[in-house]
Amino acid sequence: MLERSIRKPSARVLIADDHRLVAETCKNTIEPEFEVVGIATDGRALVEAAFSLKPDIVLLDIGMPNLNGLDAGEKIKSRMPKVKLVFLTMNLGADIAAEAFRRGASAYVLKQSAAEELVAALRKVLRGESYLSPLITRETITQLLNQQSERTEKRITSRQSEILQLLAEGKSMKEAAAILNLKPGTIAFHKYRMMQNLGIKTNAELLEYAIRHQMTGSS
């Protein structure tokens, strides 16, 4: 009797997208070559799932509620340096792509691309290579990364970024404090320091900063 060998999935993948249908489509696209160990629909749930499930690859969107993909990816990478971050997004902006690679991305894939491109990107990162969708030029990314290393840009801390996203999404200071297990006064202090450091004077300007840095909405 001839026995067939069953090929095991090449890697364990955790998917994160605030649109469940998109996440399920990704799952169907990459299986059975890759084992999908879970799906998260917001950034904070993604971080918890990553620490618990310990995937080889995290396939994540940028615009997600509660915690955006850039901040979530950075948190995961700091605790799990060997994990591969593959961003799957609608965002064509070279500056956002450059920021993703600065945060530890191995690949940046556009949702507009064919399914084959996503699978190819996953295969590449498993070989220790990086991948960038052809619609964004690598030369532009390199230039932007070099510019970032040459200048000191006013930035907010990781904690301030978390607070800003929650406030930008309409959470009150009390609600944000409950989510982050902080006191409302601490939230108010961080908001004040953010506005001071960024030279921002109004809540509208602070919201504009959050939108510009992909902290709200889907992408």
C-alpha positions in Angstrom: 0.0 0.0 0.0 1.4 3.4 -1.0 1.3 6.0 1.7 1.2 9.7 0.8 3.4 12.1 2.6 1.6 15.0 4.2 3.4 18.3 3.8 3.4 20.3 7.0 2.7 24.1 6.9 6.0 26.1 6.5 5.2 28.6 9.2 2.6 29.7 11.8 0.8 32.9 10.9 -1.2 35.3 13.1 -3.5 37.6 11.0 -4.8 41.0 12.2 -7.3 43.2 10.3 -10.3 45.1 11.6 -12.4 43.8 8.7 -13.1 40.1 9.5 -13.9 39.3 5.9 -10.5 40.6 4.8 -8.8 38.5 7.4 -10.7 35.4 6.4 -9.8 36.0 2.8 -6.1 36.2 3.7 -6.5 33.0 5.7 -8.0 31.2 2.7 -5.3 32.6 0.4 -2.3 31.4 2.4 -3.6 28.1 3.7 -2.6 25.2 3.5 1.0 26.3 2.8 0.9 28.3 6.0 -0.8 27.5 9.3 -3.1 30.4 10.5 -3.1 30.2 14.3 -5.5 33.0 14.9 -7.2 36.2 13.8 -7.3 39.5 15.7 -9.5 42.5 14.8 -7.9 45.2 16.8 -4.3 46.1 17.7 -4.5 45.5 21.4 -6.0 42.0 20.9 -3.2 41.4 18.3 -0.5 42.1 20.8 -2.0 39.8 23.4 -2.6 37.0 20.8 1.0 37.3 19.6 2.5 36.9 23.1 0.2 34.0 23.7 0.3 32.1 20.4 4.0 32.9 19.5 3.6 32.9 15.7 6.5 32.9 13.2 4.8 35.6 11.1 2.4 38.4 12.0 0.3 39.5 9.0 -1.2 42.9 10.0 -3.0 45.9 8.8 -1.9 49.4 9.8 -5.2 51.1 10.5 -6.8 49.2 13.4 -8.9 50.3 16.4 -7.5 50.6 20.0 -3.9 50.3 18.8 -2.7 50.9 15.2 -0.6 48.3 13.4 2.6 50.3 13.5 2.5 50.6 17.3 1.3 47.0 17.8 4.0 45.6 15.5 6.7 47.5 17.4 5.4 46.2 20.8 5.4 42.6 19.4 8.9 43.0 17.9 10.3 44.4 21.1 9.3 41.2 23.0 9.6 38.8 20.1 12.6 40.0 18.0 12.6 36.9 15.7 9.0 37.3 14.6 8.4 38.5 11.0 6.1 41.5 10.6 4.3 41.6 7.2 2.1 44.7 6.7 -0.9 44.3 4.4 -2.4 47.7 3.8 -4.2 49.9 1.3 -1.8 52.7 2.1 0.5 53.6 -0.9 2.4 56.3 1.0 6.1 55.7 0.9 6.5 57.6 4.2 4.2 55.1 5.9 6.1 52.1 4.3 9.4 53.6 5.5 8.0 53.9 9.0 6.8 50.3 8.9 10.3 49.1 8.0 11.8 51.4 10.7 9.5 49.6 13.2 10.8 46.2 12.2 8.8 45.2 9.2 10.1 42.4 6.9 7.5 43.1 4.2 5.0 45.7 3.1 2.3 44.4 0.8 -0.6 46.3 -0.8 -4.1 44.9 -0.6 -4.6 46.0 -4.2 -2.0 43.4 -5.2 -2.7 39.9 -6.4 -3.0 37.0 -3.9 0.2 35.5 -5.4 2.1 38.6 -4.2 1.1 38.0 -0.6 2.2 34.4 -0.7 5.5 35.3 -2.4 6.1 37.9 0.3 5.6 35.4 3.1 8.0 32.9 1.4 10.6 35.6 1.1 10.5 36.7 4.7 10.9 33.1 5.8 14.1 33.0 3.9 15.3 36.1 5.8 14.7 38.5 2.9 12.5 41.6 2.8 9.7 42.4 0.4 8.1 45.6 -0.8 5.2 45.9 -3.2 6.4 47.0 -6.7 4.0 49.9 -6.6 6.2 51.6 -4.1 9.8 52.2 -5.2 12.5 50.8 -2.9 14.7 53.8 -3.7 12.2 56.1 -2.2 12.0 54.0 1.0 15.8 53.9 1.3 15.9 57.7 0.9 13.2 58.3 3.5 14.9 55.9 6.0 18.2 57.7 5.5 16.5 61.1 6.0 14.9 59.8 9.2 18.3 58.7 10.6 19.9 62.0 9.7 17.3 64.3 11.4 15.9 64.3 14.8 12.1 64.5 14.3 9.8 65.5 17.1 8.2 62.2 18.2 5.9 61.1 20.9 6.5 58.1 23.2 4.9 54.7 22.7 2.6 55.3 25.7 1.7 58.7 24.3 0.9 57.2 21.0 -1.5 54.7 22.6 -3.2 57.5 24.5 -3.5 59.7 21.4 -5.1 56.9 19.3 -7.7 56.2 22.0 -8.6 59.9 22.3 -8.6 60.4 18.5 -11.1 57.5 18.3 -13.5 59.3 20.6 -12.6 57.8 23.9 -12.9 60.1 26.9 -9.9 60.5 29.3 -11.7 58.3 31.8 -12.3 55.5 29.2 -8.8 55.7 27.9 -7.5 55.5 31.5 -9.6 52.3 32.1 -8.3 50.6 28.9 -4.7 51.4 29.8 -5.1 50.8 33.5 -4.0 54.4 34.3 -5.5 57.3 36.2 -7.4 60.0 34.3 -5.0 62.5 35.6 -2.1 60.6 34.0 -3.9 60.7 30.7 -4.4 64.4 30.9 -0.7 64.9 31.8 0.4 62.8 28.8 -1.9 64.8 26.5 -0.5 68.1 27.8 3.1 66.8 27.3 2.3 65.6 23.7 0.8 69.0 22.7 3.8 70.8 24.3 6.4 68.6 22.6 4.7 68.7 19.2 4.0 72.4 19.4 0.3 71.8 19.0 -2.2 74.2 20.6 -5.7 72.7 19.9 -7.5 69.4 20.0 -8.2 69.7 16.3 -4.5 69.9 15.6 -3.8 66.9 17.8 -6.5 64.9 15.9 -4.9 66.0 12.6 -1.5 64.7 13.8 -3.1 61.3 14.7 -4.8 61.0 11.3 -1.5 62.0 9.5 0.4 59.3 11.4 -2.2 56.5 10.6 -3.5 56.2 14.1 -7.2 56.1 13.2 -9.4 54.5 10.5 -8.7 51.5 8.3 -5.9 51.3 5.8 
